[in-house]
Amino acid sequence: MGSTFEHPCARCARVQRTCCQRAEIVLTRGDLSRIGTAIGGDDWFTFGAPSDPGCGVPDPDDPDWVRLTVRPDGTRRVLRRRAGGDCTFLGAHGCVLGEETRPLVCRLYPLTYDARALRGVEPEYCPTALLAPRGESMVDVLGMSRARAERWRAQLYAELRAEAGEDGGQAP
């Protein structure tokens, strides 16, 4: 008898376009290295101006983000999208990359964060009420521990700072 488990992201896809179809995914050099090692090539990322003009404006809650992710020419490194908007790595059953290979921004989703801490759950893209009817958060449904998410958040900012030549250039 087959399993009836359906990944929450697959359920989300039936309700709306998913984060893998809507969000621009910023990549660190560490992401490039991990993904490049796993799949090879370099045709899966690009540089471009943020599609949301607000993404280039410093957030008073996280003034480091724009400084660390947007280059002087106004572009940033992001995952390439297919013609219909889907992430290059979106397969029929979700992301084709293993969890430790995925971009740090993807691993952290649906959490919001800043340079100092995890902040909460992303309200725009994630239909938690539809996907977690027992009052669970999407973080619970995905089985994401707070400790693991905090490690990824710290790693994300460490990689961004190392790329910018900050924090003594300590590469993660």
N, C-alpha and C positions, 0 to 999 in steps of 0.2 A: 504494500500500500504506500503511495507516494506522500510526501510531506505537504502540508497545506501552508507552511510558512511563506509569507510574502514579505519581502523587505519593505520597511516603511517608505523608502524612496520610490519604490514601484507603486505603492498606494498613492503617494503624493502625485506621481505622474498621471494618474487617472483623474485627479481633481484639478490640476493646474499645470502650467509649465514649471519645471523644477528649477532649483538653484543651478543645476548643471546646464540649464538652458537660458538662464536669465542673468546670472551673476558674472561679472568680470573677475577672473581669478589672477591675482597678483602673484608672481613667482619670485622666489629668492634664488641666488646662485646655488644654494644648497638643494633647492627643488630641482634645478636644472641638472645638477650632478646625479641626484638620486634617480630621476626619471630617465636621464640619458643612459645611465648604467643599466637600467632595467630594460629599456626598449631600443636604445640607440637613436641615431638621427637627431635633427634639430628643427624639423619642420612642424613641430607641435606648439611652438610659441612665437610670439611676435611682439613688437613694440607699437604702442598706439596711445593716443590721448584718451583719457577716461571718457566713456560714453555718457556718463552722468556728470554734468558740469560741477555739481556739488562735490564730487570726489577730488577735485583739485584744490578745494578750499580747505585750509586748516580747520580741524574740528577742535574747539576749545577743550573737549574732553580727551583728545588724543592728538596734541600738536605734532607729535613725532611722525605720524603715519604719512602725511603728504611729503614731508621733508625726506623721509626714508624711501618712499616708493615712487615719487614723481621726479623724473630727471629734469635738468634745467631746460630742455627743449619742450617740456610739457607732456612727455610720453612716459609710459611705464611698461614693464615687461609683464605680459599676460599670456594665459593659455589661448591658443588659436581656436577659433570656432569653425564649425562646418557652415555651409551655406544657409541652412535653416536656423542657425543659432546654437545648435547643440555643441557642448564641449567635445573636443577631439577624442577624449577618452570615455565618453558616455556610450555604453553598450546597452543591449536589450535588457539586462538585469542590473543596471547601475554602472558604477565606475569599473573599468577594466583593470585599473591599477590596484595593487595591493595596498593595504592601509598605510604601511610604513614607506611606501613609494609616493603616495599621493602628495600634492602640494600641501604645505602646512595650513594654508587658508581653508582648503577643503576638509582637512582632518578636523579643524576646529568648528566647522559648521554643524549645527545651527547656533553656536554660541557667539555672542558679541564680546569684544575685548578691547583693551587699549594697552599701552606700553606698560602699565602698572599691574593690571589684573583682569580676570574674567569679569564681565559685567552682567550678562543675562542671556536670554534666548532671543534670536532674531525674530522680530514680529512680522516682517513683511513677506518673506518668501516661504516660511514654514507653516503649513496649516495644522499646527499642533492639535487644535480642538477636534479636527476631523480624524487625525491619525492616532490620537492617544485618548480615546473616549473614557478611559478609566481614571482620568485625572493625572496621568503620567505626563512628564515633559518629554519632548523629543529626545533630550539627552538620555533619559531613562530608557526610552524605546530603542535607541541606538546602542545602549549598553556602554556609554562613554563615562569613564570615571573622571571625577573632577581633578584628581591628581594627574592623570594622563593628559587631560586638556590643558592644565596649567603648564605641564612640561612642554607641550607643543607651542603654547602661547609664548613662553620664555624663549624657546628655540627660534620661533619666527622673528621676534625682535632682535635676538642675538645675531641671526643671519643677516637681517637688514642692516644692523649697526656695523657688523664686520664688513659688509659690502661698501658701506659709506665711509669706512676707515675710522669708525668710532670704537670706543671701548678697547683701546689699545690694539685694534686690529685682530682681536682674538677670533679666529675662525672656529665655528662650532664643529 
